Amino acid sequence: MVQIQNSMEEAQKNANPQAQKEAQVKSALDRIKYKFIIMSGKGGVGKTSTTVNLSLALAELGHKVGVMDVDLHGPDVPRMLGLSGMLDVGDNRKLNPISYDKNLSVVSIESLTPTKDEAIIWRGPVKYSAIQQFIADVEWGDLDYLLIDAPPGTGDEPLTVAQIIPDAKAIIVTTPQEVSLADVRKSINFCKTVKMEIFGLIENMSGFACPHCQSVIDLFGSGGGEKTAISAHIPFLGKIPFDQEMVTCGDAGVSFHKLHKDSPVSSGFSAVAKKMEALL
């Protein structure tokens, strides 16, 4: 009887492409220990650079890390890591992520388009399908961490991640000034609405050390992110200072974290990575 029931369920899955896709998604996610969506309430706060450098810091600690770039209209992760080329298909007919090194691999829509400047003009249902395929049709393998770089705001992409990956946790990135913090509060309310756990908040661009006199200048203020985290009763993961070399490295496709390993920025990301280990 059990065998007949299993056969019927299998036949139903094969007859229903969506059910089959959902089963593939679950199978892939079961091999990933921790899933995080990196969010921001507004653009320009360094969300993607935070995703990239945090993934490098976690990989440096010996973890197997994947980065899934679901910023479909502005996919910058491959460029920031200096990755190029298209995704190839493995023997199991699944896409292989682009490997940065033995511990870090990346999937982005940019690695599926023949020209890097091609505009992605998609609406909600197509975005849902694409993000679902980023999991189901990609050979992620066994990962310790999957970091998902989402576009700013609370639109289709973060909502899709919340629906497809129910155990994903949110890491919210902000800068210290009040206009950013107001948008962060919207991200916090979004997570509460979709019942997504907020793992913590990172305050980016928190202070700038003058390269000449080394005195710290608060370009965007300081401490606002930490105060917001305390008032919202969510963990504060740390502060990352501003460094003008971050822009230079990002434009050149060079890893800031590897090139400036002893900088305050790299130390900040390493501290956040170790705090994540401790909290988990």
C-alpha atoms as a printed R data frame, in Angstrom:
    type eleno elety resid chain resno      x      y       z
1   ATOM     1    CA   MET     A     1  0.000  0.000   0.000
2   ATOM     2    CA   VAL     A     2  2.794  2.441   0.970
3   ATOM     3    CA   GLN     A     3  4.632  1.626  -2.255
4   ATOM     4    CA   ILE     A     4  1.500  2.341  -4.329
5   ATOM     5    CA   GLN     A     5  0.985  5.666  -2.518
6   ATOM     6    CA   ASN     A     6  4.598  6.696  -3.114
7   ATOM     7    CA   SER     A     7  4.270  5.797  -6.782
8   ATOM     8    CA   MET     A     8  1.104  7.895  -7.061
9   ATOM     9    CA   GLU     A     9  2.800 10.885  -5.396
10  ATOM    10    CA   GLU     A    10  5.769 10.539  -7.724
11  ATOM    11    CA   ALA     A    11  3.450 10.389 -10.744
12  ATOM    12    CA   GLN     A    12  1.628 13.528  -9.560
13  ATOM    13    CA   LYS     A    13  4.946 15.360  -9.197
14  ATOM    14    CA   ASN     A    14  5.998 14.365 -12.688
15  ATOM    15    CA   ALA     A    15  2.611 15.458 -14.039
16  ATOM    16    CA   ASN     A    16  2.881 18.846 -12.285
17  ATOM    17    CA   PRO     A    17  5.975 20.841 -13.337
18  ATOM    18    CA   GLN     A    18  5.514 23.370 -10.530
19  ATOM    19    CA   ALA     A    19  5.372 20.635  -7.877
20  ATOM    20    CA   GLN     A    20  8.468 19.083  -9.404
21  ATOM    21    CA   LYS     A    21 10.271 22.433  -9.304
22  ATOM    22    CA   GLU     A    22  9.292 22.951  -5.662
23  ATOM    23    CA   ALA     A    23 10.648 19.494  -4.825
24  ATOM    24    CA   GLN     A    24 13.946 20.395  -6.524
25  ATOM    25    CA   VAL     A    25 14.100 23.653  -4.542
26  ATOM    26    CA   LYS     A    26 13.563 21.798  -1.257
27  ATOM    27    CA   SER     A    27 16.200 19.219  -2.168
28  ATOM    28    CA   ALA     A    28 18.762 21.964  -2.907
29  ATOM    29    CA   LEU     A    29 17.936 23.965   0.224
30  ATOM    30    CA   ASP     A    30 18.230 20.890   2.447
31  ATOM    31    CA   ARG     A    31 21.958 20.845   1.620
32  ATOM    32    CA   ILE     A    32 22.478 24.446   2.786
33  ATOM    33    CA   LYS     A    33 22.812 25.040   6.534
34  ATOM    34    CA   TYR     A    34 22.194 28.770   6.831
35  ATOM    35    CA   LYS     A    35 20.439 31.119   4.392
36  ATOM    36    CA   PHE     A    36 20.631 34.902   4.683
37  ATOM    37    CA   ILE     A    37 19.060 37.627   2.577
38  ATOM    38    CA   ILE     A    38 21.046 40.872   2.674
39  ATOM    39    CA   MET     A    39 18.534 43.725   2.562
40  ATOM    40    CA   SER     A    40 18.525 47.501   2.639
41  ATOM    41    CA   GLY     A    41 15.693 49.992   2.923
42  ATOM    42    CA   LYS     A    42 17.203 52.247   0.261
43  ATOM    43    CA   GLY     A    43 19.918 52.195  -2.373
44  ATOM    44    CA   GLY     A    44 23.440 53.521  -1.946
45  ATOM    45    CA   VAL     A    45 24.131 52.095   1.511
46  ATOM    46    CA   GLY     A    46 26.680 49.513   0.323
47  ATOM    47    CA   LYS     A    47 24.465 46.446   0.481
48  ATOM    48    CA   THR     A    48 26.194 44.571  -2.357
49  ATOM    49    CA   SER     A    49 29.694 45.426  -1.134
50  ATOM    50    CA   THR     A    50 28.592 44.180   2.292
51  ATOM    51    CA   THR     A    51 27.356 40.914   0.751
52  ATOM    52    CA   VAL     A    52 30.578 40.420  -1.201
53  ATOM    53    CA   ASN     A    53 32.994 41.222   1.624
54  ATOM    54    CA   LEU     A    54 31.012 39.300   4.219
55  ATOM    55    CA   SER     A    55 31.000 36.234   1.952
56  ATOM    56    CA   LEU     A    56 34.780 36.536   1.581
57  ATOM    57    CA   ALA     A    57 35.220 36.856   5.342
58  ATOM    58    CA   LEU     A    58 33.100 33.734   5.950
59  ATOM    59    CA   ALA     A    59 34.971 31.799   3.236
60  ATOM    60    CA   GLU     A    60 38.254 32.862   4.817
61  ATOM    61    CA   LEU     A    61 37.121 31.221   8.066
62  ATOM    62    CA   GLY     A    62 36.902 27.940   6.157
63  ATOM    63    CA   HIS     A    63 33.170 27.868   5.429
64  ATOM    64    CA   LYS     A    64 31.639 26.816   2.122
65  ATOM    65    CA   VAL     A    65 29.780 29.911   0.934
66  ATOM    66    CA   GLY     A    66 27.455 30.617  -1.984
67  ATOM    67    CA   VAL     A    67 26.293 34.051  -3.147
68  ATOM    68    CA   MET     A    68 23.006 34.299  -5.018
69  ATOM    69    CA   ASP     A    69 22.578 37.665  -6.703
70  ATOM    70    CA   VAL     A    70 18.824 38.303  -7.031
71  ATOM    71    CA   ASP     A    71 19.242 41.999  -7.796
72  ATOM    72    CA   LEU     A    72 17.930 41.198 -11.274
73  ATOM    73    CA   HIS     A    73 17.962 44.767 -12.584
74  ATOM    74    CA   GLY     A    74 21.377 45.720 -11.201
75  ATOM    75    CA   PRO     A    75 23.493 42.581 -10.727
76  ATOM    76    CA   ASP     A    76 26.860 43.844  -9.475
77  ATOM    77    CA   VAL     A    77 28.206 40.865  -7.505
78  ATOM    78    CA   PRO     A    78 30.213 39.293 -10.395
79  ATOM    79    CA   ARG     A    79 31.854 42.613 -11.271
80  ATOM    80    CA   MET     A    80 32.839 43.313  -7.671
81  ATOM    81    CA   LEU     A    81 34.511 39.900  -7.468
82  ATOM    82    CA   GLY     A    82 36.129 40.209 -10.887
83  ATOM    83    CA   LEU     A    83 34.150 37.237 -12.250
84  ATOM    84    CA   SER     A    84 33.254 36.886 -15.913
85  ATOM    85    CA   GLY     A    85 31.917 34.269 -18.282
86  ATOM    86    CA   MET     A    86 28.656 32.372 -18.516
87  ATOM    87    CA   LEU     A    87 27.380 29.613 -16.258
88  ATOM    88    CA   ASP     A    88 28.053 26.162 -17.712
89  ATOM    89    CA   VAL     A    89 25.941 23.009 -17.495
90  ATOM    90    CA   GLY     A    90 27.218 19.994 -15.569
91  ATOM    91    CA   ASP     A    91 26.772 16.293 -16.251
92  ATOM    92    CA   ASN     A    92 23.590 16.298 -14.144
93  ATOM    93    CA   ARG     A    93 22.123 18.965 -16.480
94  ATOM    94    CA   LYS     A    94 22.258 21.592 -13.745
95  ATOM    95    CA   LEU     A    95 24.034 24.938 -13.918
96  ATOM    96    CA   ASN     A    96 27.357 25.174 -12.114
97  ATOM    97    CA   PRO     A    97 27.942 28.372 -10.094
98  ATOM    98    CA   ILE     A    98 30.970 30.437 -11.044
99  ATOM    99    CA   SER     A    99 33.771 29.597  -8.640
100 ATOM   100    CA   TYR     A   100 35.716 32.447  -7.018
101 ATOM   101    CA   ASP     A   101 37.865 30.060  -5.003
102 ATOM   102    CA   LYS     A   102 37.474 26.650  -3.359
103 ATOM   103    CA   ASN     A   103 35.141 28.053  -0.671
104 ATOM   104    CA   LEU     A   104 33.118 30.662  -2.587
105 ATOM   105    CA   SER     A   105 30.792 30.339  -5.585
106 ATOM   106    CA   VAL     A   106 28.391 32.795  -7.230
107 ATOM   107    CA   VAL     A   107 25.222 32.798  -9.332
108 ATOM   108    CA   SER     A   108 23.912 35.981 -10.949
109 ATOM   109    CA   ILE     A   109 21.627 36.902 -13.830
110 ATOM   110    CA   GLU     A   110 24.648 38.690 -15.330
111 ATOM   111    CA   SER     A   111 26.262 35.275 -15.831
112 ATOM   112    CA   LEU     A   112 23.279 34.208 -17.944
113 ATOM   113    CA   THR     A   113 23.121 37.169 -20.325
114 ATOM   114    CA   PRO     A   114 25.410 37.374 -23.373
115 ATOM   115    CA   THR     A   115 25.968 41.136 -22.988
116 ATOM   116    CA   LYS     A   116 26.595 42.611 -19.554
117 ATOM   117    CA   ASP     A   117 24.723 45.837 -20.331
118 ATOM   118    CA   GLU     A   118 21.512 44.100 -21.383
119 ATOM   119    CA   ALA     A   119 18.462 45.473 -19.545
120 ATOM   120    CA   ILE     A   120 16.308 42.963 -17.656
121 ATOM   121    CA   ILE     A   121 12.698 44.082 -18.167
122 ATOM   122    CA   TRP     A   122 10.672 41.631 -16.089
123 ATOM   123    CA   ARG     A   123  7.555 41.724 -13.949
124 ATOM   124    CA   GLY     A   124  6.786 39.825 -10.752
125 ATOM   125    CA   PRO     A   125  5.868 36.314 -11.991
126 ATOM   126    CA   VAL     A   126  8.966 36.090 -14.201
127 ATOM   127    CA   LYS     A   127 11.163 37.235 -11.303
128 ATOM   128    CA   TYR     A   128  9.629 34.552  -9.083
129 ATOM   129    CA   SER     A   129 10.396 31.896 -11.693
130 ATOM   130    CA   ALA     A   130 13.975 33.134 -12.174
131 ATOM   131    CA   ILE     A   131 14.771 33.117  -8.441
132 ATOM   132    CA   GLN     A   132 13.216 29.676  -8.105
133 ATOM   133    CA   GLN     A   133 15.462 28.443 -10.922
134 ATOM   134    CA   PHE     A   134 18.519 29.994  -9.241
135 ATOM   135    CA   ILE     A   135 17.986 27.378  -6.529
136 ATOM   136    CA   ALA     A   136 16.367 24.403  -8.261
137 ATOM   137    CA   ASP     A   137 18.452 24.400 -11.458
138 ATOM   138    CA   VAL     A   138 21.836 25.230  -9.908
139 ATOM   139    CA   GLU     A   139 24.237 22.678  -8.430
140 ATOM   140    CA   TRP     A   140 25.034 24.499  -5.182
141 ATOM   141    CA   GLY     A   141 26.151 21.337  -3.414
142 ATOM   142    CA   ASP     A   142 26.720 21.340   0.349
143 ATOM   143    CA   LEU     A   143 27.037 24.879   1.709
144 ATOM   144    CA   ASP     A   144 27.488 26.318   5.175
145 ATOM   145    CA   TYR     A   145 26.155 29.726   4.148
146 ATOM   146    CA   LEU     A   146 24.077 31.088   1.267
147 ATOM   147    CA   LEU     A   147 24.091 34.890   1.109
148 ATOM   148    CA   ILE     A   148 21.355 36.356  -1.087
149 ATOM   149    CA   ASP     A   149 21.973 39.862  -2.394
150 ATOM   150    CA   ALA     A   150 18.573 41.507  -2.890
151 ATOM   151    CA   PRO     A   151 17.781 44.897  -4.453
152 ATOM   152    CA   PRO     A   152 16.885 47.806  -2.147
153 ATOM   153    CA   GLY     A   153 13.372 48.051  -0.768
154 ATOM   154    CA   THR     A   154 10.628 45.549  -0.108
155 ATOM   155    CA   GLY     A   155  9.511 44.551  -3.609
156 ATOM   156    CA   ASP     A   156  9.232 41.352  -5.633
157 ATOM   157    CA   GLU     A   157 12.703 39.933  -5.010
158 ATOM   158    CA   PRO     A   158 12.788 39.907  -1.174
159 ATOM   159    CA   LEU     A   159  9.148 38.810  -1.106
160 ATOM   160    CA   THR     A   160  9.963 35.914  -3.449
161 ATOM   161    CA   VAL     A   161 12.903 34.862  -1.274
162 ATOM   162    CA   ALA     A   162 10.638 34.920   1.789
163 ATOM   163    CA   GLN     A   163  8.159 32.653   0.000
164 ATOM   164    CA   ILE     A   164 10.633 30.204  -1.558
165 ATOM   165    CA   ILE     A   165 13.112 30.003   1.349
166 ATOM   166    CA   PRO     A   166 10.975 30.031   4.510
167 ATOM   167    CA   ASP     A   167 13.962 29.607   6.848
168 ATOM   168    CA   ALA     A   168 15.947 32.498   5.351
169 ATOM   169    CA   LYS     A   169 17.058 35.115   7.858
170 ATOM   170    CA   ALA     A   170 17.462 38.831   7.105
171 ATOM   171    CA   ILE     A   171 20.600 40.895   7.574
172 ATOM   172    CA   ILE     A   172 19.717 44.571   7.133
173 ATOM   173    CA   VAL     A   173 22.360 47.074   6.004
174 ATOM   174    CA   THR     A   174 22.086 50.783   6.737
175 ATOM   175    CA   THR     A   175 24.167 53.932   6.958
176 ATOM   176    CA   PRO     A   176 23.964 56.024  10.145
177 ATOM   177    CA   GLN     A   177 21.961 59.026   8.884
178 ATOM   178    CA   GLU     A   178 18.283 59.352   9.767
179 ATOM   179    CA   VAL     A   179 16.945 59.141   6.183
180 ATOM   180    CA   SER     A   180 18.479 55.660   5.870
181 ATOM   181    CA   LEU     A   181 17.230 54.597   9.276
182 ATOM   182    CA   ALA     A   182 13.658 55.569   8.380
183 ATOM   183    CA   ASP     A   183 13.834 53.163   5.430
184 ATOM   184    CA   VAL     A   184 15.401 50.486   7.634
185 ATOM   185    CA   ARG     A   185 12.346 50.586   9.860
186 ATOM   186    CA   LYS     A   186 10.258 49.747   6.773
187 ATOM   187    CA   SER     A   187 12.509 46.731   6.122
188 ATOM   188    CA   ILE     A   188 12.029 45.639   9.727
189 ATOM   189    CA   ASN     A   189  8.247 45.879   9.349
190 ATOM   190    CA   PHE     A   190  8.455 43.951   6.062
191 ATOM   191    CA   CYS     A   191 10.241 41.085   7.833
192 ATOM   192    CA   LYS     A   192  7.630 41.061  10.583
193 ATOM   193    CA   THR     A   193  4.818 40.999   8.015
194 ATOM   194    CA   VAL     A   194  6.230 38.030   6.054
195 ATOM   195    CA   LYS     A   195  7.367 36.345   9.297
196 ATOM   196    CA   MET     A   196 11.054 36.383   8.371
197 ATOM   197    CA   GLU     A   197 13.517 36.295  11.257
198 ATOM   198    CA   ILE     A   198 15.827 39.321  11.398
199 ATOM   199    CA   PHE     A   199 19.283 37.988  12.164
200 ATOM   200    CA   GLY     A   200 20.831 41.400  12.691
201 ATOM   201    CA   LEU     A   201 21.712 44.866  11.449
202 ATOM   202    CA   ILE     A   202 25.012 46.190  10.063
203 ATOM   203    CA   GLU     A   203 25.888 49.886  10.118
204 ATOM   204    CA   ASN     A   204 27.938 50.576   6.978
205 ATOM   205    CA   MET     A   205 30.028 53.690   6.174
206 ATOM   206    CA   SER     A   206 30.272 54.372   9.898
207 ATOM   207    CA   GLY     A   207 33.074 56.912  10.174
208 ATOM   208    CA   PHE     A   208 35.962 57.724   7.833
209 ATOM   209    CA   ALA     A   209 39.604 57.674   8.919
210 ATOM   210    CA   CYS     A   210 41.493 60.555   7.275
211 ATOM   211    CA   PRO     A   211 44.435 59.052   5.324
212 ATOM   212    CA   HIS     A   212 46.645 62.000   6.351
213 ATOM   213    CA   CYS     A   213 45.974 62.587  10.045
214 ATOM   214    CA   GLN     A   214 44.060 59.348  10.845
215 ATOM   215    CA   SER     A   215 41.371 61.267  12.730
216 ATOM   216    CA   VAL     A   216 37.901 59.788  12.305
217 ATOM   217    CA   ILE     A   217 35.296 61.907  10.528
218 ATOM   218    CA   ASP     A   218 31.625 60.953  10.807
219 ATOM   219    CA   LEU     A   219 30.612 61.619   7.189
220 ATOM   220    CA   PHE     A   220 27.097 60.257   7.679
221 ATOM   221    CA   GLY     A   221 26.878 60.452  11.444
222 ATOM   222    CA   SER     A   222 27.572 57.492  13.700
223 ATOM   223    CA   GLY     A   223 25.723 55.098  15.959
224 ATOM   224    CA   GLY     A   224 22.288 55.442  14.359
225 ATOM   225    CA   GLY     A   225 22.212 51.840  13.209
226 ATOM   226    CA   GLU     A   226 23.103 50.516  16.635
227 ATOM   227    CA   LYS     A   227 20.422 52.654  18.292
228 ATOM   228    CA   THR     A   228 17.838 51.432  15.762
229 ATOM   229    CA   ALA     A   229 18.805 47.806  16.421
230 ATOM   230    CA   ILE     A   230 18.476 48.305  20.179
231 ATOM   231    CA   SER     A   231 15.092 50.045  19.905
232 ATOM   232    CA   ALA     A   232 13.804 47.309  17.545
233 ATOM   233    CA   HIS     A   233 15.190 44.534  19.789
234 ATOM   234    CA   ILE     A   234 17.281 42.969  17.025
235 ATOM   235    CA   PRO     A   235 20.982 42.009  17.222
236 ATOM   236    CA   PHE     A   236 23.546 44.597  16.153
237 ATOM   237    CA   LEU     A   237 26.230 42.812  14.136
238 ATOM   238    CA   GLY     A   238 28.765 45.630  13.872
239 ATOM   239    CA   LYS     A   239 30.010 48.829  12.247
240 ATOM   240    CA   ILE     A   240 31.933 48.985   8.976
241 ATOM   241    CA   PRO     A   241 33.887 52.226   8.385
242 ATOM   242    CA   PHE     A   242 34.001 54.073   5.087
243 ATOM   243    CA   ASP     A   243 37.079 53.599   2.892
244 ATOM   244    CA   GLN     A   244 37.547 55.304  -0.470
245 ATOM   245    CA   GLU     A   245 39.516 52.273  -1.705
246 ATOM   246    CA   MET     A   246 36.302 50.241  -1.512
247 ATOM   247    CA   VAL     A   247 34.983 52.198  -4.506
248 ATOM   248    CA   THR     A   248 38.244 51.764  -6.425
249 ATOM   249    CA   CYS     A   249 38.316 48.012  -5.814
250 ATOM   250    CA   GLY     A   250 34.649 47.579  -6.696
251 ATOM   251    CA   ASP     A   251 35.075 49.395 -10.012
252 ATOM   252    CA   ALA     A   252 38.196 47.379 -10.836
253 ATOM   253    CA   GLY     A   253 36.631 44.037  -9.888
254 ATOM   254    CA   VAL     A   254 39.277 43.424  -7.224
255 ATOM   255    CA   SER     A   255 38.510 41.989  -3.800
256 ATOM   256    CA   PHE     A   256 38.940 44.756  -1.218
257 ATOM   257    CA   HIS     A   257 38.933 42.163   1.575
258 ATOM   258    CA   LYS     A   258 41.891 40.290   0.062
259 ATOM   259    CA   LEU     A   259 43.819 43.347  -1.129
260 ATOM   260    CA   HIS     A   260 43.513 45.284   2.139
261 ATOM   261    CA   LYS     A   261 43.365 42.455   4.647
262 ATOM   262    CA   ASP     A   262 44.629 44.550   7.575
263 ATOM   263    CA   SER     A   263 42.355 47.547   6.983
264 ATOM   264    CA   PRO     A   264 39.645 48.607   9.480
265 ATOM   265    CA   VAL     A   265 36.999 47.650   6.881
266 ATOM   266    CA   SER     A   266 38.316 44.090   6.474
267 ATOM   267    CA   SER     A   267 38.681 43.758  10.247
268 ATOM   268    CA   GLY     A   268 35.077 44.916  10.586
269 ATOM   269    CA   PHE     A   269 33.774 42.263   8.180
270 ATOM   270    CA   SER     A   270 35.868 39.570   9.860
271 ATOM   271    CA   ALA     A   271 34.387 40.587  13.216
272 ATOM   272    CA   VAL     A   272 30.847 40.366  11.780
273 ATOM   273    CA   ALA     A   273 31.607 36.919  10.303
274 ATOM   274    CA   LYS     A   274 32.887 35.669  13.676
275 ATOM   275    CA   LYS     A   275 29.852 37.139  15.422
276 ATOM   276    CA   MET     A   276 27.613 35.253  12.981
277 ATOM   277    CA   GLU     A   277 29.449 32.031  13.873
278 ATOM   278    CA   ALA     A   278 28.921 32.720  17.566
279 ATOM   279    CA   LEU     A   279 25.217 33.567  17.211
280 ATOM   280    CA   LEU     A   280 24.579 30.440  15.141
